[in-house]
């Protein structure tokens, strides 16, 4: 059976993440090895020649899964009849900026894009926001595109999960594919709460670290994940692009094709009140995905008092951002 073509918008398409992401999408790492796509590249007018060059390269790659590719700086054209939107574009943080300044700049951008999303996109459009501050940018979209179901708008938390998976794999000398059910609660920020309480290791069961590994988790692993982005910038001179692109693909793949067996992954989703998290935040939560962009929040996990306290800190941070952005 031939699958309907999915029309995919990528904002910020002239940027480094997009340049890393597009080949992965073309090779089937996001929507699967059989799903045909119509790609729409969108950026500001000053980047139009860059978009033209990227489109030429996509054509020259001759990806069998990319049915068509177009580019535009016109939002009405970009958002028209899209099925899926990847929001890579956001206002970059400058040295002089406090977080409230960044939120104020991005509030304007994402309110405008919410208007285009509501006016021109399909009403069942699905969204992943990558541009930071991703949780609150996604919330601005959700609260200003009221005809689109809130559960359709998500933000990327997978990069933090992947970083945690990688360092655990090295520490325990086991394959990354043997590690499941890591949770990144809350915000994609220094207040994120990495939890291994329910982490499952293939053929070994629930991860039960000894005292020395527990100390390593608290003194090495958690700071590593929280500060990894800053470290990449220090040596590369720019933010993560390869790893961010892979994380976007992982997020989309699990959402579209489903998570493995009974395992769960972390996605930034619209909170429903579980775990005493107020409704109306885009919050990193454990979810199971069932394919065709259907997911459910895993609501019955037992969590430690320490995790509960860290969740409270994320709630305070995200509610503060919400008050500044809405």
N, C-alpha and C positions, 0 to 999 in steps of 0.2 A: 504494500500500500504506500502510495506517495504521500509524504507529510506536507501539510500546507507550509509555504515559505513564511518564515518569521522576519518581520521588518525590525531591525535593530538600530537604534540611534546611539551614537557615541559622542558625548559632548567633550570639549577639550581635546579634539582629535588630533590637533597639531602638536600635542605634548609628548613627553617621553614615555609615559605609561601607555598611551594609546599605541605608540610605535612598537612597544613590546607586546601589547595585548592583541593587536590585530592578527599577527601570524598565528598565535595560539587559537584564536577563534576560527581562523580559516582552516586550521588543521583538525577542528572538531573537539578541542579540549574544553569548550564551554557548553555548547548545545548538543554535543554528541556527534558521532561519526556519520550520521545519515541525514541530519537536519540542514536543509538549505536555508540560506539567509540573504536578505537584502540589507546591505550595510549603508547607513547614512552617517557621513562624517560632518560634524558641526563644530565651528569655532568662530572667533571674532573676525570681523572683516580684514584686519591686518594680517591674518594667517591664511588668507584664501589661496595664495600661491603654494604654501606648504601643503594644504589639503589637496591641491591639484597634483602635486608631486607624489603624495602618499597614495592617491587613487591610481596613479600611473603604476606605481610599484605593486599595488594589490593586483591590478590587471596582469602585470608581467609575471606574478607568482602563479597565476592560473589555478587558484584554489578551486577545487571541484565543488566545495560547499558554499562558496560565495556566488549566489545567483546574479547579483548586481551590486554595484557600488556607486554612490553619488556623494557629492560634497556641496556644502552651502554655508553661508553666513547668515542666511535668512531663517529666523526661528519658525516662522509659519510653514516654510517648506520642510524644515528639519523634523518638526514634531508631527507632521501630518501622517495620520494612520499608523503610527508606530505600535508595535506589539511589546517591545522591550526597550528600556532606556538605561544606558550606563552613564552616570553622571561623573565623569572624571574631572570636569572643569570646575574650578572654584577660585575665589580670590586668594592669591598666595600671601602668606604671612611675611610682612616686612620686619626689619630689625626693630623699628621704633614701635611696633604694634603691641598693645596688650591684647589679651584674648577677647575682650569686649569690642575692641576695634575690628578685629577679624570677623566676629559675629555680626557686627553692624554692616560691614561690606557685603558679606555673603547673604545676609538676610535680604538685601535688595535684589541680588542676583537670583536667589532661589524663589522669591516671591514672583518675580517675572517669569521664571521658567515653570513654576506651578500653573500660572495662568495659561501658558502655551500648552502645557501638558493636558490641562482640563479642556481647553478649547479645541485642540486639533488631534490629540492622540485618541486611540481606541479606549473605550471606557474600562476595558479589562487589562489595560497596559500594566506591565510589571516593571519595577524600578530597583536598581541598586545604586546607592550613592557612595562614591569613593572620595571625592574632594572634601578635605577637612575644613571645619570640624564636622565630620561625616554624620554623626548621630543627629545633631541639631539641624544641619542642612536638610537631612531627610525629613525631620519633623516639620520644618518650614514648608517643604513640598506637600507633606501629608495634610497639614492644616489649611493649606491654601488651594488644594485641588479636591474639593469636597465631594465631587461626583465619583472619584476613584476610591475603591475600597482601601481602607487604611492598611490592611494586611498585604497589599500589593507593593507597598513602599518599604524598602529595606535599606540598611547600610552595611558596609563591609566591616566585619570583625575578623575575617578569616586569616588575614595576614598575621595577626597576633597569635592565632591558633596554630598556624603553620610554623611560626618561629618557635613556639613552645614544643611542637612535635619534633622539630629538628634537633633541638638541644637535648631533649629526653632520649631521642634515638642514639645520639652520640654518647650520652652518659651511661645508658644501659646496654649499649652495643647490640641493639636490635633494629630491624628494618622499620622505617617510618610507617610503612603500610600495616604494621602490627599494632599501632597505637591508635586508640579510639577514645572518644567521649571526653576530650578536654573542653573546659568551659572558660570563656572570657566574659565574665559578668560586667555589664554596665557600659561605660564610655570608652571610646578609642582615645585614650589619654593616659596620663601618668596615674590616674585614679582607677584604671582598669583593674579588675580582680581576677587573676588567673587561678583557677581551681582544678586540682587533680583528684578531688575527693571521689569522683566517679569514673576516673580514667580506667580503661580496660586494655589489657595487653593480650594479644592473641596467644592462645594455648597456655596462658598463665592466669587469666582471670583479672579481678580488680587489682589495680596497682596498690601495693602495700609497702611503702618505702620504710627502711629501717631508720634509726635515729640520725645516722650520718647523712643519708640521702635527704631526709627531711631538712636538715640544716643546709644542705646544698641547695635545695629548692628555695628556701627563704633568703639565703645570702647571695646566691649566684644566679639561679634560674629566673626568678621573678624580676630582679633588676635588669637582667639581660634582655628579657622580652620587652620590658617597659622602655628601655633606653636604646634598643637596637636601631630604631629609625635615626636617632641622633648620631649614633656611631657610623651609620652608612653615609650620612651627610658629611661627617668629618673627613672621611677618606675619599668619598666619591665626588664631593662638592655639590651634590644634588640629592634629592630624596629618592627613596627606593622606587624603581620602576619595574625591573624584571620580576621581583618577588611580589610586588603589588599586582602586576598583571596576572601572574599565576594564581594569586589569591582570588582575584575577580573570577577567573575561570572556575576555580573550585567552588566558589559560592554559587555561581550560575548552574554548574553541572549538577550539584546535589539538589538544588531547588527544582531544576527541570527534570532530571532523570531519577532522583530519589537517593536517599542515604542508604548505606549498606546495612542489610539485616535490620536489627533493632537499635542500631547505634544512632547517636545524634551528633550534630555539629553546632557551632555558635554562629548565629546571625543577629544582626541588629534589626529588631522588629518592634512593631507598635505594641506596647505593653498592655496587658489585659487585667492587671491587678494581682497576678500570682506573685508569690514570694514577698508579699507586702510592698511590691513596687507599684507606685501610683499609676493609674491608667493615663495614657496620653504622653508617654515618653518613647522615643526610639532607643531601645535598651538591648545590650548584648545578652542573649538568652539561649539556652539549649533548645534546639528544635529538631524534630524528625521530619524529613521530607518524603513525600509519597509519589513524586513525579508530577509532571504537567503543572508545575509551580504551586503545588499544594503542600502546605506544611502545618504542623501543630507545635505549639510550645510544650515542652516536657515540664509538667507542673507538679509532679509528685516526688521530686528528689529530696532526700534529707540532706540538709546543709548545716555546716558547723556554725557555732556562734561567731567565729572569726570571719567566715564568709558573709554572714548576715551583717556584721559591722562594716565590712568593705562595701557591700551592696548599698548600705545606707549612705556611705560617703559618695558613691557614684550617683545616687539619687539626688543628693544635695547639689552636686556639681551640675548634673543635667537639668535640674529644675532651675538653677541659676542661669544656665544658658538659655533655657526656654523663656524665662522672663525677659531676658535681653533681646531675644530674637523674634518674639511674637507680640 
